[in-house]
Amino acid sequence: MIDDLRAKIDEIDEKLVELMNRRASTALEIGQYKEKRSWRITDEEREEAVLNRVKGLNDGPFSDEQMERIYGQLISETKEIQKEIKVEVDADDSSDEAGRN
């Protein structure tokens, strides 16, 4: 019984990891779009809308507050990845310019 339940959790975890990485990849595309236009990475209004939407989708057993913390962390980590990409892009641009001089 418990082994079956744990196997079920393992399957769910595999799907969660895949979905979180797909979400992060899409967010990176958004970050690149913003970078090309010199837009800020952080969009508080959008983050609030995402959190409100997630809470509206939530039917438990997580509370809305727990779901907000989980998604808040996901959003925070995604922004960190976007910032890392921005630093890499900026570094590449600098080395390209140095090579041209």
N, CA, C and O atoms as a printed pandas DataFrame, in Angstrom:
     atom_number atom_name residue_name chain_id  residue_number  x_coord  y_coord  z_coord
0              1         N          MET        A               1    0.820   -1.198    0.000
1              2        CA          MET        A               1    0.000    0.000    0.000
2              3         C          MET        A               1    0.862    1.259    0.000
3              4         O          MET        A               1    0.734    2.106   -0.884
4              5         N          ILE        A               2    1.743    1.377    0.996
5              6        CA          ILE        A               2    2.564    2.592    1.060
6              7         C          ILE        A               2    3.517    2.677   -0.125
7              8         O          ILE        A               2    3.798    3.767   -0.622
8              9         N          ASP        A               3    4.012    1.535   -0.577
9             10        CA          ASP        A               3    4.897    1.543   -1.743
10            11         C          ASP        A               3    4.157    2.034   -2.986
11            12         O          ASP        A               3    4.731    2.750   -3.807
12            13         N          ASP        A               4    2.904    1.657   -3.127
13            14        CA          ASP        A               4    2.098    2.126   -4.259
14            15         C          ASP        A               4    1.878    3.633   -4.187
15            16         O          ASP        A               4    1.954    4.327   -5.201
16            17         N          LEU        A               5    1.610    4.127   -3.004
17            18        CA          LEU        A               5    1.410    5.570   -2.832
18            19         C          LEU        A               5    2.698    6.337   -3.103
19            20         O          LEU        A               5    2.674    7.400   -3.725
20            21         N          ARG        A               6    3.815    5.802   -2.639
21            22        CA          ARG        A               6    5.107    6.457   -2.900
22            23         C          ARG        A               6    5.442    6.431   -4.388
23            24         O          ARG        A               6    5.995    7.395   -4.918
24            25         N          ALA        A               7    5.113    5.343   -5.056
25            26        CA          ALA        A               7    5.334    5.273   -6.502
26            27         C          ALA        A               7    4.482    6.324   -7.214
27            28         O          ALA        A               7    4.920    6.934   -8.190
28            29         N          LYS        A               8    3.282    6.525   -6.722
29            30        CA          LYS        A               8    2.400    7.547   -7.289
30            31         C          LYS        A               8    3.007    8.938   -7.101
31            32         O          LYS        A               8    2.979    9.758   -8.018
32            33         N          ILE        A               9    3.552    9.200   -5.922
33            34        CA          ILE        A               9    4.219   10.485   -5.671
34            35         C          ILE        A               9    5.425   10.644   -6.588
35            36         O          ILE        A               9    5.658   11.730   -7.119
36            37         N          ASP        A              10    6.194    9.576   -6.780
37            38        CA          ASP        A              10    7.348    9.639   -7.681
38            39         C          ASP        A              10    6.923   10.035   -9.097
39            40         O          ASP        A              10    7.580   10.855   -9.739
40            41         N          GLU        A              11    5.830    9.457   -9.576
41            42        CA          GLU        A              11    5.318    9.803  -10.909
42            43         C          GLU        A              11    4.890   11.268  -10.966
43            44         O          GLU        A              11    5.172   11.969  -11.938
44            45         N          ILE        A              12    4.221   11.712   -9.940
45            46        CA          ILE        A              12    3.780   13.109   -9.882
46            47         C          ILE        A              12    4.990   14.037   -9.841
47            48         O          ILE        A              12    5.002   15.069  -10.511
48            49         N          ASP        A              13    6.012   13.676   -9.057
49            50        CA          ASP        A              13    7.227   14.494   -8.980
50            51         C          ASP        A              13    7.893   14.624  -10.344
51            52         O          ASP        A              13    8.363   15.702  -10.707
52            53         N          GLU        A              14    7.935   13.533  -11.098
53            54        CA          GLU        A              14    8.516   13.589  -12.442
54            55         C          GLU        A              14    7.776   14.605  -13.304
55            56         O          GLU        A              14    8.397   15.392  -14.019
56            57         N          LYS        A              15    6.465   14.585  -13.234
57            58        CA          LYS        A              15    5.660   15.527  -14.010
58            59         C          LYS        A              15    5.855   16.957  -13.516
59            60         O          LYS        A              15    5.933   17.889  -14.316
60            61         N          LEU        A              16    5.933   17.129  -12.197
61            62        CA          LEU        A              16    6.145   18.468  -11.635
62            63         C          LEU        A              16    7.473   19.058  -12.093
63            64         O          LEU        A              16    7.539   20.225  -12.478
64            65         N          VAL        A              17    8.523   18.255  -12.051
65            66        CA          VAL        A              17    9.843   18.738  -12.478
66            67         C          VAL        A              17    9.797   19.141  -13.948
67            68         O          VAL        A              17   10.307   20.195  -14.326
68            69         N          GLU        A              18    9.188   18.302  -14.768
69            70        CA          GLU        A              18    9.074   18.621  -16.191
70            71         C          GLU        A              18    8.290   19.917  -16.398
71            72         O          GLU        A              18    8.706   20.778  -17.174
72            73         N          LEU        A              19    7.172   20.054  -15.714
73            74        CA          LEU        A              19    6.345   21.251  -15.868
74            75         C          LEU        A              19    7.035   22.506  -15.337
75            76         O          LEU        A              19    6.932   23.572  -15.942
76            77         N          MET        A              20    7.738   22.385  -14.211
77            78        CA          MET        A              20    8.448   23.556  -13.676
78            79         C          MET        A              20    9.547   23.998  -14.633
79            80         O          MET        A              20    9.755   25.196  -14.826
80            81         N          ASN        A              21   10.253   23.043  -15.233
81            82        CA          ASN        A              21   11.295   23.400  -16.184
82            83         C          ASN        A              21   10.713   23.979  -17.469
83            84         O          ASN        A              21   11.305   24.884  -18.057
84            85         N          ARG        A              22    9.570   23.476  -17.912
85            86        CA          ARG        A              22    8.897   24.067  -19.075
86            87         C          ARG        A              22    8.471   25.494  -18.764
87            88         O          ARG        A              22    8.595   26.383  -19.606
88            89         N          ARG        A              23    7.973   25.708  -17.562
89            90        CA          ARG        A              23    7.563   27.047  -17.139
90            91         C          ARG        A              23    8.768   27.982  -17.111
91            92         O          ARG        A              23    8.693   29.117  -17.581
92            93         N          ALA        A              24    9.875   27.500  -16.559
93            94        CA          ALA        A              24   11.091   28.310  -16.480
94            95         C          ALA        A              24   11.628   28.628  -17.874
95            96         O          ALA        A              24   12.074   29.748  -18.121
96            97         N          SER        A              25   11.592   27.666  -18.778
97            98        CA          SER        A              25   12.058   27.908  -20.148
98            99         C          SER        A              25   11.218   28.979  -20.830
99           100         O          SER        A              25   11.752   29.842  -21.527
100          101         N          THR        A              26    9.923   28.926  -20.632
101          102        CA          THR        A              26    9.040   29.939  -21.207
102          103         C          THR        A              26    9.318   31.303  -20.582
103          104         O          THR        A              26    9.317   32.320  -21.275
104          105         N          ALA        A              27    9.553   31.320  -19.282
105          106        CA          ALA        A              27    9.886   32.576  -18.601
106          107         C          ALA        A              27   11.211   33.137  -19.114
107          108         O          ALA        A              27   11.377   34.354  -19.199
108          109         N          LEU        A              28   12.154   32.258  -19.455
109          110        CA          LEU        A              28   13.417   32.726  -20.032
110          111         C          LEU        A              28   13.174   33.397  -21.379
111          112         O          LEU        A              28   13.793   34.414  -21.690
112          113         N          GLU        A              29   12.283   32.835  -22.171
113          114        CA          GLU        A              29   11.933   33.472  -23.440
114          115         C          GLU        A              29   11.352   34.858  -23.194
115          116         O          GLU        A              29   11.665   35.807  -23.913
116          117         N          ILE        A              30   10.515   34.971  -22.186
117          118        CA          ILE        A              30    9.953   36.272  -21.821
118          119         C          ILE        A              30   11.075   37.214  -21.390
119          120         O          ILE        A              30   11.085   38.385  -21.771
120          121         N          GLY        A              31   12.022   36.705  -20.596
121          122        CA          GLY        A              31   13.158   37.510  -20.154
122          123         C          GLY        A              31   13.985   38.018  -21.323
123          124         O          GLY        A              31   14.421   39.169  -21.322
124          125         N          GLN        A              32   14.204   37.166  -22.321
125          126        CA          GLN        A              32   14.960   37.582  -23.503
126          127         C          GLN        A              32   14.198   38.649  -24.286
127          128         O          GLN        A              32   14.789   39.603  -24.790
128          129         N          TYR        A              33   12.892   38.478  -24.381
129          130        CA          TYR        A              33   12.041   39.471  -25.040
130          131         C          TYR        A              33   12.170   40.821  -24.332
131          132         O          TYR        A              33   12.336   41.859  -24.972
132          133         N          LYS        A              34   12.089   40.786  -22.999
133          134        CA          LYS        A              34   12.214   42.014  -22.206
134          135         C          LYS        A              34   13.601   42.627  -22.365
135          136         O          LYS        A              34   13.737   43.845  -22.487
136          137         N          GLU        A              35   14.627   41.782  -22.362
137          138        CA          GLU        A              35   16.009   42.262  -22.472
138          139         C          GLU        A              35   16.227   43.003  -23.787
139          140         O          GLU        A              35   16.868   44.053  -23.806
140          141         N          LYS        A              36   15.706   42.472  -24.874
141          142        CA          LYS        A              36   15.864   43.110  -26.183
142          143         C          LYS        A              36   15.216   44.487  -26.223
143          144         O          LYS        A              36   15.611   45.346  -27.012
144          145         N          ARG        A              37   14.229   44.688  -25.376
145          146        CA          ARG        A              37   13.512   45.960  -25.343
146          147         C          ARG        A              37   13.919   46.828  -24.156
147          148         O          ARG        A              37   13.336   47.885  -23.916
148          149         N          SER        A              38   14.920   46.371  -23.424
149          150        CA          SER        A              38   15.411   47.065  -22.228
150          151         C          SER        A              38   14.308   47.259  -21.193
151          152         O          SER        A              38   14.245   48.290  -20.523
152          153         N          TRP        A              39   13.442   46.262  -21.071
153          154        CA          TRP        A              39   12.387   46.289  -20.065
154          155         C          TRP        A              39   12.901   45.671  -18.780
155          156         O          TRP        A              39   13.824   44.857  -18.798
156          157         N          ARG        A              40   12.303   46.057  -17.671
157          158        CA          ARG        A              40   12.651   45.477  -16.370
158          159         C          ARG        A              40   12.234   44.008  -16.331
159          160         O          ARG        A              40   11.218   43.626  -16.913
160          161         N          ILE        A              41   13.023   43.196  -15.645
161          162        CA          ILE        A              41   12.688   41.779  -15.464
162          163         C          ILE        A              41   11.445   41.654  -14.587
163          164         O          ILE        A              41   10.536   40.882  -14.892
164          165         N          THR        A              42   11.413   42.412  -13.509
165          166        CA          THR        A              42   10.329   42.295  -12.539
166          167         C          THR        A              42    9.099   43.064  -13.001
167          168         O          THR        A              42    9.183   44.223  -13.408
168          169         N          ASP        A              43    7.956   42.391  -12.930
169          170        CA          ASP        A              43    6.666   43.003  -13.248
170          171         C          ASP        A              43    5.715   42.635  -12.110
171          172         O          ASP        A              43    5.033   41.611  -12.155
172          173         N          GLU        A              44    5.687   43.496  -11.088
173          174        CA          GLU        A              44    4.908   43.209   -9.884
174          175         C          GLU        A              44    3.429   42.982  -10.183
175          176         O          GLU        A              44    2.784   42.134   -9.566
176          177         N          GLU        A              45    2.903   43.741  -11.129
177          178        CA          GLU        A              45    1.485   43.595  -11.475
178          179         C          GLU        A              45    1.205   42.196  -12.035
179          180         O          GLU        A              45    0.207   41.568  -11.681
180          181         N          ARG        A              46    2.087   41.719  -12.906
181          182        CA          ARG        A              46    1.929   40.379  -13.480
182          183         C          ARG        A              46    2.096   39.309  -12.397
183          184         O          ARG        A              46    1.342   38.337  -12.362
184          185         N          GLU        A              47    3.080   39.488  -11.519
185          186        CA          GLU        A              47    3.291   38.518  -10.442
186          187         C          GLU        A              47    2.055   38.411   -9.558
187          188         O          GLU        A              47    1.646   37.312   -9.184
188          189         N          GLU        A              48    1.468   39.541   -9.230
189          190        CA          GLU        A              48    0.252   39.551   -8.410
190          191         C          GLU        A              48   -0.893   38.844   -9.135
191          192         O          GLU        A              48   -1.659   38.099   -8.523
192          193         N          ALA        A              49   -1.001   39.084  -10.441
193          194        CA          ALA        A              49   -2.052   38.431  -11.226
194          195         C          ALA        A              49   -1.856   36.913  -11.252
195          196         O          ALA        A              49   -2.822   36.157  -11.153
196          197         N          VAL        A              50   -0.607   36.475  -11.385
197          198        CA          VAL        A              50   -0.315   35.036  -11.383
198          199         C          VAL        A              50   -0.699   34.426  -10.039
199          200         O          VAL        A              50   -1.351   33.383   -9.987
200          201         N          LEU        A              51   -0.296   35.076   -8.959
201          202        CA          LEU        A              51   -0.611   34.551   -7.625
202          203         C          LEU        A              51   -2.119   34.500   -7.390
203          204         O          LEU        A              51   -2.628   33.528   -6.832
204          205         N          ASN        A              52   -2.825   35.532   -7.809
205          206        CA          ASN        A              52   -4.285   35.543   -7.651
206          207         C          ASN        A              52   -4.940   34.452   -8.491
207          208         O          ASN        A              52   -5.892   33.807   -8.051
208          209         N          ARG        A              53   -4.425   34.250   -9.695
209          210        CA          ARG        A              53   -4.971   33.202  -10.563
210          211         C          ARG        A              53   -4.754   31.830   -9.938
211          212         O          ARG        A              53   -5.663   31.000   -9.914
212          213         N          VAL        A              54   -3.546   31.595   -9.432
213          214        CA          VAL        A              54   -3.227   30.301   -8.814
214          215         C          VAL        A              54   -4.120   30.054   -7.604
215          216         O          VAL        A              54   -4.630   28.949   -7.416
216          217         N          LYS        A              55   -4.305   31.078   -6.792
217          218        CA          LYS        A              55   -5.178   30.913   -5.624
218          219         C          LYS        A              55   -6.614   30.625   -6.055
219          220         O          LYS        A              55   -7.329   29.880   -5.384
220          221         N          GLY        A              56   -7.033   31.212   -7.164
221          222        CA          GLY        A              56   -8.366   30.940   -7.677
222          223         C          GLY        A              56   -8.519   29.512   -8.193
223          224         O          GLY        A              56   -9.611   28.944   -8.153
224          225         N          LEU        A              57   -7.424   28.937   -8.674
225          226        CA          LEU        A              57   -7.443   27.553   -9.161
226          227         C          LEU        A              57   -7.349   26.537   -8.030
227          228         O          LEU        A              57   -7.717   25.375   -8.197
228          229         N          ASN        A              58   -6.861   26.976   -6.897
229          230        CA          ASN        A              58   -6.586   26.075   -5.779
230          231         C          ASN        A              58   -7.872   25.576   -5.130
231          232         O          ASN        A              58   -8.745   26.358   -4.752
232          233         N          ASP        A              59   -7.964   24.242   -5.011
233          234        CA          ASP        A              59   -9.096   23.678   -4.277
234          235         C          ASP        A              59   -8.622   22.723   -3.179
235          236         O          ASP        A              59   -9.347   21.820   -2.763
236          237         N          GLY        A              60   -7.378   22.947   -2.719
237          238        CA          GLY        A              60   -6.846   22.219   -1.579
238          239         C          GLY        A              60   -6.227   20.890   -1.959
239          240         O          GLY        A              60   -6.376   20.446   -3.097
240          241         N          PRO        A              61   -5.553   20.261   -1.057
241          242        CA          PRO        A              61   -5.514   20.529    0.377
242          243         C          PRO        A              61   -4.562   21.660    0.788
243          244         O          PRO        A              61   -4.565   22.054    1.954
244          245         N          PHE        A              62   -3.748   22.192   -0.134
245          246        CA          PHE        A              62   -2.944   23.357    0.230
246          247         C          PHE        A              62   -3.870   24.544    0.469
247          248         O          PHE        A              62   -4.854   24.722   -0.248
248          249         N          SER        A              63   -3.554   25.355    1.474
249          250        CA          SER        A              63   -4.293   26.603    1.677
250          251         C          SER        A              63   -3.840   27.607    0.614
251          252         O          SER        A              63   -2.801   27.420   -0.020
252          253         N          ASP        A              64   -4.616   28.662    0.424
253          254        CA          ASP        A              64   -4.215   29.704   -0.518
254          255         C          ASP        A              64   -2.886   30.323   -0.110
255          256         O          ASP        A              64   -2.067   30.652   -0.969
256          257         N          GLU        A              65   -2.663   30.486    1.189
257          258        CA          GLU        A              65   -1.412   31.070    1.676
258          259         C          GLU        A              65   -0.229   30.159    1.354
259          260         O          GLU        A              65    0.831   30.635    0.948
260          261         N          GLN        A              66   -0.408   28.865    1.533
261          262        CA          GLN        A              66    0.665   27.925    1.196
262          263         C          GLN        A              66    0.943   27.945   -0.302
263          264         O          GLN        A              66    2.100   27.951   -0.724
264          265         N          MET        A              67   -0.108   27.955   -1.096
265          266        CA          MET        A              67    0.063   27.983   -2.544
266          267         C          MET        A              67    0.757   29.271   -2.976
267          268         O          MET        A              67    1.587   29.260   -3.885
268          269         N          GLU        A              68    0.417   30.378   -2.322
269          270        CA          GLU        A              68    1.063   31.653   -2.643
270          271         C          GLU        A              68    2.551   31.598   -2.309
271          272         O          GLU        A              68    3.369   32.117   -3.068
272          273         N          ARG        A              69    2.910   30.985   -1.199
273          274        CA          ARG        A              69    4.331   30.856   -0.843
274          275         C          ARG        A              69    5.068   29.965   -1.843
275          276         O          ARG        A              69    6.180   30.285   -2.264
276          277         N          ILE        A              70    4.451   28.856   -2.217
277          278        CA          ILE        A              70    5.082   27.941   -3.173
278          279         C          ILE        A              70    5.300   28.650   -4.507
279          280         O          ILE        A              70    6.398   28.607   -5.063
280          281         N          TYR        A              71    4.272   29.293   -5.015
281          282        CA          TYR        A              71    4.392   29.984   -6.295
282          283         C          TYR        A              71    5.275   31.219   -6.187
283          284         O          TYR        A              71    5.976   31.567   -7.137
284          285         N          GLY        A              72    5.244   31.877   -5.046
285          286        CA          GLY        A              72    6.140   33.013   -4.834
286          287         C          GLY        A              72    7.591   32.587   -4.955
287          288         O          GLY        A              72    8.406   33.297   -5.544
288          289         N          GLN        A              73    7.912   31.429   -4.399
289          290        CA          GLN        A              73    9.276   30.903   -4.505
290          291         C          GLN        A              73    9.602   30.531   -5.950
291          292         O          GLN        A              73   10.709   30.788   -6.423
292          293         N          LEU        A              74    8.652   29.935   -6.644
293          294        CA          LEU        A              74    8.850   29.579   -8.049
294          295         C          LEU        A              74    9.106   30.832   -8.888
295          296         O          LEU        A              74    9.997   30.843   -9.738
296          297         N          ILE        A              75    8.336   31.867   -8.652
297          298        CA          ILE        A              75    8.529   33.133   -9.365
298          299         C          ILE        A              75    9.890   33.727   -9.031
299          300         O          ILE        A              75   10.596   34.198   -9.923
300          301         N          SER        A              76   10.261   33.711   -7.769
301          302        CA          SER        A              76   11.549   34.255   -7.335
302          303         C          SER        A              76   12.714   33.531   -8.004
303          304         O          SER        A              76   13.641   34.171   -8.501
304          305         N          GLU        A              77   12.669   32.218   -8.019
305          306        CA          GLU        A              77   13.748   31.438   -8.639
306          307         C          GLU        A              77   13.791   31.669  -10.146
307          308         O          GLU        A              77   14.870   31.702  -10.739
308          309         N          THR        A              78   12.635   31.828  -10.761
309          310        CA          THR        A              78   12.584   32.094  -12.196
310          311         C          THR        A              78   13.221   33.445  -12.515
311          312         O          THR        A              78   13.943   33.573  -13.504
312          313         N          LYS        A              79   12.959   34.447  -11.688
313          314        CA          LYS        A              79   13.581   35.762  -11.904
314          315         C          LYS        A              79   15.094   35.674  -11.770
315          316         O          LYS        A              79   15.822   36.355  -12.492
316          317         N          GLU        A              80   15.575   34.837  -10.846
317          318        CA          GLU        A              80   17.020   34.654  -10.696
318          319         C          GLU        A              80   17.624   34.077  -11.973
319          320         O          GLU        A              80   18.694   34.506  -12.406
320          321         N          ILE        A              81   16.939   33.103  -12.576
321          322        CA          ILE        A              81   17.419   32.530  -13.835
322          323         C          ILE        A              81   17.433   33.600  -14.920
323          324         O          ILE        A              81   18.383   33.679  -15.698
324          325         N          GLN        A              82   16.391   34.422  -14.979
325          326        CA          GLN        A              82   16.338   35.494  -15.972
326          327         C          GLN        A              82   17.492   36.472  -15.773
327          328         O          GLN        A              82   18.086   36.939  -16.745
328          329         N          LYS        A              83   17.809   36.783  -14.520
329          330        CA          LYS        A              83   18.918   37.696  -14.233
330          331         C          LYS        A              83   20.245   37.082  -14.652
331          332         O          LYS        A              83   21.106   37.785  -15.181
332          333         N          GLU        A              84   20.427   35.776  -14.425
333          334        CA          GLU        A              84   21.657   35.094  -14.832
334          335         C          GLU        A              84   21.825   35.157  -16.346
335          336         O          GLU        A              84   22.927   35.394  -16.840
336          337         N          ILE        A              85   20.751   34.950  -17.073
337          338        CA          ILE        A              85   20.802   35.029  -18.532
338          339         C          ILE        A              85   21.159   36.445  -18.957
339          340         O          ILE        A              85   21.935   36.632  -19.894
340          341         N          LYS        A              86   20.601   37.444  -18.280
341          342        CA          LYS        A              86   20.906   38.836  -18.596
342          343         C          LYS        A              86   22.385   39.113  -18.391
343          344         O          LYS        A              86   23.010   39.779  -19.217
344          345         N          VAL        A              87   22.952   38.612  -17.305
345          346        CA          VAL        A              87   24.378   38.803  -17.038
346          347         C          VAL        A              87   25.203   38.136  -18.129
347          348         O          VAL        A              87   26.184   38.712  -18.601
348          349         N          GLU        A              88   24.815   36.922  -18.539
349          350        CA          GLU        A              88   25.537   36.220  -19.599
350          351         C          GLU        A              88   25.449   36.982  -20.913
351          352         O          GLU        A              88   26.444   37.101  -21.628
352          353         N          VAL        A              89   24.269   37.499  -21.238
353          354        CA          VAL        A              89   24.091   38.266  -22.468
354          355         C          VAL        A              89   24.925   39.531  -22.416
355          356         O          VAL        A              89   25.588   39.875  -23.395
356          357         N          ASP        A              90   24.903   40.233  -21.282
357          358        CA          ASP        A              90   25.707   41.445  -21.132
358          359         C          ASP        A              90   27.191   41.136  -21.272
359          360         O          ASP        A              90   27.921   41.899  -21.905
360          361         N          ALA        A              91   27.648   40.032  -20.693
361          362        CA          ALA        A              91   29.057   39.650  -20.784
362          363         C          ALA        A              91   29.421   39.320  -22.227
363          364         O          ALA        A              91   30.495   39.699  -22.693
364          365         N          ASP        A              92   28.543   38.621  -22.939
365          366        CA          ASP        A              92   28.795   38.301  -24.344
366          367         C          ASP        A              92   28.867   39.567  -25.179
367          368         O          ASP        A              92   29.729   39.685  -26.050
368          369         N          ASP        A              93   27.976   40.513  -24.927
369          370        CA          ASP        A              93   27.988   41.775  -25.658
370          371         C          ASP        A              93   29.283   42.532  -25.411
371          372         O          ASP        A              93   29.840   43.124  -26.335
372          373         N          SER        A              94   29.767   42.519  -24.175
373          374        CA          SER        A              94   31.008   43.214  -23.836
374          375         C          SER        A              94   32.191   42.582  -24.542
375          376         O          SER        A              94   33.052   43.295  -25.056
376          377         N          SER        A              95   32.251   41.257  -24.579
377          378        CA          SER        A              95   33.384   40.591  -25.224
378          379         C          SER        A              95   33.323   40.781  -26.733
379          380         O          SER        A              95   34.367   40.875  -27.379
380          381         N          ASP        A              96   32.121   40.840  -27.313
381          382        CA          ASP        A              96   31.987   41.107  -28.741
382          383         C          ASP        A              96   32.504   42.498  -29.076
383          384         O          ASP        A              96   33.207   42.686  -30.069
384          385         N          GLU        A              97   32.151   43.475  -28.237
385          386        CA          GLU        A              97   32.602   44.843  -28.464
386          387         C          GLU        A              97   34.108   44.953  -28.289
387          388         O          GLU        A              97   34.762   45.676  -29.039
388          389         N          ALA        A              98   34.667   44.252  -27.317
389          390        CA          ALA        A              98   36.112   44.293  -27.093
390          391         C          ALA        A              98   36.843   43.702  -28.289
391          392         O          ALA        A              98   37.914   44.180  -28.664
392          393         N          GLY        A              99   36.276   42.673  -28.883
393          394        CA          GLY        A              99   36.893   42.044  -30.047
394          395         C          GLY        A              99   36.860   42.935  -31.266
395          396         O          GLY        A              99   37.705   42.812  -32.153
396          397         N          ARG        A             100   35.895   43.829  -31.319
397          398        CA          ARG        A             100   35.773   44.742  -32.456
398          399         C          ARG        A             100   36.713   45.929  -32.338
399          400         O          ARG        A             100   37.039   46.563  -33.341
400          401         N          ASN        A             101   37.154   46.238  -31.117
401          402        CA          ASN        A             101   38.013   47.421  -30.907
402          403         C          ASN        A             101   39.451   47.129  -31.191
403          404         O          ASN        A             101   40.297   48.014  -31.063
